Amino acid sequence: LHLSGLLYEYLYLHPRGKFTPNILYWLGICEYRLGQNFFYSLADLYLKDCIMNYPKEPAAKKCYKEYEDNIILSYTGSRGTYLPPEVRDELNKLKKLVK
């Protein structure tokens, strides 16, 4: 929790710096691990921001992988994995950005 606070403070003070993609990645990881339950997942927002705003950065591929893994996990149950078409389309669109 302390680390996510430090990362967020750095991001707030340097919103578009050279470390921004990596900070967004680590903020996403922290939020997933902390298990914060808001209506919208902050982790998803951080990771998608990384992917959409920094698609050519190496961190964007890591952000996509983490985001994809979490989305697939959230749609997996005892009957297997079912991704609704709009979720699958979003993942495909984001994946194209980082390639």
C-alpha beads as a LAMMPS data file, in Angstrom:
LAMMPS data file: protein, C-alpha beads

99 atoms
98 bonds

1 atom types
1 bond types

-500.0 500.0 xlo xhi
-500.0 500.0 ylo yhi
-500.0 500.0 zlo zhi

Masses

1 110.0

Atoms # bond

1 1 1 0.000 0.000 0.000
2 1 1 2.871 2.335 0.842
3 1 1 4.583 1.544 -2.457
4 1 1 1.458 2.250 -4.491
5 1 1 1.177 5.601 -2.714
6 1 1 4.756 6.484 -3.629
7 1 1 4.228 5.423 -7.239
8 1 1 1.028 7.408 -7.512
9 1 1 2.694 10.483 -5.999
10 1 1 5.533 10.231 -8.527
11 1 1 3.021 9.841 -11.353
12 1 1 1.069 12.847 -10.100
13 1 1 4.217 14.989 -10.037
14 1 1 5.548 13.660 -13.385
15 1 1 2.466 12.719 -15.431
16 1 1 4.240 12.191 -18.751
17 1 1 7.812 11.323 -17.884
18 1 1 10.054 8.644 -19.277
19 1 1 9.145 6.298 -16.402
20 1 1 5.380 6.735 -16.766
21 1 1 4.692 3.439 -18.624
22 1 1 6.585 1.426 -16.012
23 1 1 4.922 3.261 -13.146
24 1 1 1.495 2.576 -14.655
25 1 1 2.440 -1.113 -14.924
26 1 1 3.519 -1.312 -11.281
27 1 1 0.477 0.641 -10.104
28 1 1 -1.678 -1.898 -11.940
29 1 1 0.174 -4.770 -10.275
30 1 1 -0.176 -3.159 -6.841
31 1 1 -3.902 -2.585 -7.304
32 1 1 -4.500 -6.173 -8.427
33 1 1 -2.547 -7.504 -5.453
34 1 1 -4.226 -5.207 -2.954
35 1 1 -7.601 -6.398 -4.163
36 1 1 -9.288 -3.016 -4.080
37 1 1 -12.921 -3.448 -5.067
38 1 1 -14.286 -0.341 -6.685
39 1 1 -16.935 -0.176 -9.389
40 1 1 -14.111 0.250 -11.885
41 1 1 -10.818 -1.498 -11.348
42 1 1 -8.022 1.002 -10.887
43 1 1 -5.596 -1.691 -12.004
44 1 1 -7.437 -2.037 -15.305
45 1 1 -7.437 1.727 -15.776
46 1 1 -3.694 2.003 -15.116
47 1 1 -2.851 -0.875 -17.443
48 1 1 -5.118 0.339 -20.242
49 1 1 -3.653 3.832 -19.928
50 1 1 -0.192 2.342 -20.340
51 1 1 -1.266 0.346 -23.408
52 1 1 -3.185 3.119 -25.145
53 1 1 -0.826 6.019 -24.451
54 1 1 2.525 4.223 -24.698
55 1 1 1.957 1.338 -27.141
56 1 1 5.547 1.316 -28.448
57 1 1 7.157 1.155 -25.006
58 1 1 8.309 -2.269 -23.729
59 1 1 6.171 -1.780 -20.609
60 1 1 3.020 -1.703 -22.771
61 1 1 3.460 -5.386 -23.647
62 1 1 3.761 -6.234 -19.958
63 1 1 0.699 -4.113 -19.220
64 1 1 -1.264 -5.912 -21.917
65 1 1 -0.232 -9.350 -20.662
66 1 1 -1.235 -8.504 -17.093
67 1 1 -4.526 -6.981 -18.235
68 1 1 -5.341 -9.931 -20.512
69 1 1 -4.536 -12.491 -17.803
70 1 1 -6.786 -10.725 -15.313
71 1 1 -9.675 -10.364 -17.763
72 1 1 -9.477 -14.034 -18.765
73 1 1 -9.336 -15.063 -15.121
74 1 1 -12.398 -12.967 -14.315
75 1 1 -14.377 -14.734 -17.068
76 1 1 -13.245 -18.228 -16.079
77 1 1 -15.346 -20.528 -13.968
78 1 1 -16.195 -24.165 -13.477
79 1 1 -17.525 -24.376 -17.051
80 1 1 -14.336 -22.974 -18.552
81 1 1 -13.668 -19.542 -20.017
82 1 1 -16.280 -17.516 -21.858
83 1 1 -15.299 -14.072 -23.105
84 1 1 -18.247 -11.994 -24.305
85 1 1 -17.708 -10.692 -27.867
86 1 1 -17.233 -7.080 -26.732
87 1 1 -14.545 -8.138 -24.235
88 1 1 -12.792 -10.245 -26.870
89 1 1 -12.953 -7.294 -29.303
90 1 1 -11.442 -4.949 -26.727
91 1 1 -8.589 -7.380 -26.036
92 1 1 -7.919 -7.747 -29.761
93 1 1 -7.861 -3.961 -30.224
94 1 1 -5.437 -3.490 -27.330
95 1 1 -3.247 -6.358 -28.530
96 1 1 -2.920 -4.729 -31.964
97 1 1 -1.689 -1.543 -30.333
98 1 1 1.253 -3.223 -28.614
99 1 1 2.376 -5.293 -31.591

Bonds

1 1 1 2
2 1 2 3
3 1 3 4
4 1 4 5
5 1 5 6
6 1 6 7
7 1 7 8
8 1 8 9
9 1 9 10
10 1 10 11
11 1 11 12
12 1 12 13
13 1 13 14
14 1 14 15
15 1 15 16
16 1 16 17
17 1 17 18
18 1 18 19
19 1 19 20
20 1 20 21
21 1 21 22
22 1 22 23
23 1 23 24
24 1 24 25
25 1 25 26
26 1 26 27
27 1 27 28
28 1 28 29
29 1 29 30
30 1 30 31
31 1 31 32
32 1 32 33
33 1 33 34
34 1 34 35
35 1 35 36
36 1 36 37
37 1 37 38
38 1 38 39
39 1 39 40
40 1 40 41
41 1 41 42
42 1 42 43
43 1 43 44
44 1 44 45
45 1 45 46
46 1 46 47
47 1 47 48
48 1 48 49
49 1 49 50
50 1 50 51
51 1 51 52
52 1 52 53
53 1 53 54
54 1 54 55
55 1 55 56
56 1 56 57
57 1 57 58
58 1 58 59
59 1 59 60
60 1 60 61
61 1 61 62
62 1 62 63
63 1 63 64
64 1 64 65
65 1 65 66
66 1 66 67
67 1 67 68
68 1 68 69
69 1 69 70
70 1 70 71
71 1 71 72
72 1 72 73
73 1 73 74
74 1 74 75
75 1 75 76
76 1 76 77
77 1 77 78
78 1 78 79
79 1 79 80
80 1 80 81
81 1 81 82
82 1 82 83
83 1 83 84
84 1 84 85
85 1 85 86
86 1 86 87
87 1 87 88
88 1 88 89
89 1 89 90
90 1 90 91
91 1 91 92
92 1 92 93
93 1 93 94
94 1 94 95
95 1 95 96
96 1 96 97
97 1 97 98
98 1 98 99
